[in-house]
C-alpha cells in the first residue's frame, strides 16, 4: 500500500496546506484529499509541482508499506 506523508513534509517545512495549494496552483480541497490519502492517482505534473514547492523528492511524500501481516 502507498501511504502519503504530505502532512509530515509540510510540518517539516513549516508550511500550511493553503500556502502549498497557492504555490502549486491546485485547489485546497484537492490537496486536502491528497494529504488524507483519499485519492487513487496523482498526476506526475502535480507531484512535480509539489516537490518543487516543498524542495523535496517524491519519496519524501510517498511511502510504500507492506499491508500483508
N, C-alpha and C positions, 0 to 999 in steps of 0.2 A: 504494500500500500504506500502511496506517496502522501507525505504529510507536508503541509505548507507552514513554514516558520516565518512568515512575513512579520508577525507581531514581534517576534524576538529581534529581528533585524531593525525594525522601526524603533524599538526601545533602545537598542544599542546606539542608534544614530540620533536618538532624542528627537524623533520626527513624528508628527501626528499624521494620522491617516488622511485628513483633509489636505494637509500640505503636500503629501505624496500624490494624491489624486490631481491636484492642481499642476504639479510638475510633470506628471505622466500624461495628463490630458484625458483621463477616463473618469467616469462618474464615481462619486464617493460610494454609491450603492454597489456598483460592480466591484470596486476594490475591496469593499467590506465582505462581499461574497467570497472573493478570492482569499482574503485573510482568514475567514472562518472555515475554509475548505468546502464550501457549498457549490463548487464549480467542478465540471467534469473535464474541462480543457482550458488551456491557456495559450493564446497566440504567442508565437515567438517574438513578434513585434512588441507586444505588451510586456513580456518578460524582459526584453532588451531595454525598454524604456524604464522599467522598474529598477533593473540592475544599474543603469546609467545614473538614475536619480539617487540611488542609495549607495553608489560606488561599491558594489558587491558582485559576487559571482552567482550564477543560478543555483549552485549547490548550497549557498548560504540561505536560500529561500525554500528550496525543495529538498526533501529528505526521504529516502526510501526506508521503510520499516517493514520487516517481515511480519505478516499477520498470521503466520502459522504458529501453533503452540510448540 
